[in-house]
Amino acid sequence: MALLLLSAGAAAQTSDLRYAELPDGKKVAYLDRGKGDYTLLFIHGLGSNLKSWDKNIATLSNHYRCIAIDLPGYGYSTGGDYAYNMSFFADAVRAVIKKLKLRKVVLVGHSMGGQIALTEVLRNSKYIKKLVLLAPAGIETFTDKEKMMLKNVYTPEILMNIPEAQIRKNFEINFVKFPADAEFMIEDRLAMRQTAAYADYCRMIPKCVAGMLDEPIFERLGQVKLPTLVIYGENDLLIPNRILHPALTTKQVAEIARERIPSSKLELAPASGHFVQWEGEAFVNEAIIRFLGK
């Protein structure tokens, strides 16, 4: 289970931020850039936000329409006492697609966002043409005992009391070498601890973790019929979980995804960790362009 605790309170520049008001009243913040035959809908991971796609959209918007969203409860989107499980987030993704009347959609999901994308595709792929999964959650599986251990680690009380040094380590482990241009992630996270929103954040994250564990998609991967690009960083230190599965490698998890998803292609990004779209942005961008075509 990957731990990527970016600030849910968000670093997005608001100059071109837009909002999609959903039928239930929630407002989903999003960025909309570029034009093209395909619309790439970017879904961030656990504890992250739409800024996690900056390095990809800068290049990919030259070829495609790129929409990056803040999931409900994250960034500038509406928060509340929600379930925050995979079905909840998949509902929001579908509602955004309908609200914005998107067609020829490519879901691009990172980590938890990958599991959300798979959840939606397995329910309804009417408007979705292809999938891009970056270090997706849901491929590595856990026993009931392991699930309980993970849930016991992710509690509001523990998250509320993580010391600053540990917060920094939690970010650094997402990279082979922590880059200077990712420092804002730590700064945003620390700043959020000083706000009232931090308590809501600490209540939300355990629900997200439980949602990933309690709504597995592994056994249904064979039902994914869309062309799918799977990318893992060769040096991902979060997938697989090194404590629970010390004998399992990232390459083995990646190969399982390729074998289980019928029309899938696998790429391993060299010198890249879990936050592969940031650390290996050139490799990832080129792989997506090859996959989709210009």
Secondary structure as UniProt FT lines:
FT   TURN            8..9
FT   TURN            15..16
FT   STRAND          18..21
FT   TURN            23..24
FT   STRAND          27..33
FT   STRAND          39..43
FT   TURN            46..47
FT   HELIX           50..53
FT   HELIX           54..60
FT   TURN            61..63
FT   STRAND          65..69
FT   TURN            72..73
FT   TURN            75..76
FT   HELIX           86..99
FT   TURN            100..101
FT   STRAND          105..110
FT   HELIX           112..123
FT   STRAND          128..134
FT   TURN            137..138
FT   HELIX           144..153
FT   HELIX           156..160
FT   HELIX           164..172
FT   TURN            173..174
FT   HELIX           180..182
FT   HELIX           183..192
FT   TURN            193..194
FT   HELIX           197..214
FT   HELIX           218..223
FT   STRAND          228..233
FT   TURN            234..235
FT   TURN            242..244
FT   TURN            246..247
FT   HELIX           250..260
FT   TURN            262..263
FT   STRAND          264..269
FT   TURN            270..271
FT   HELIX           276..279
FT   HELIX           281..292
//
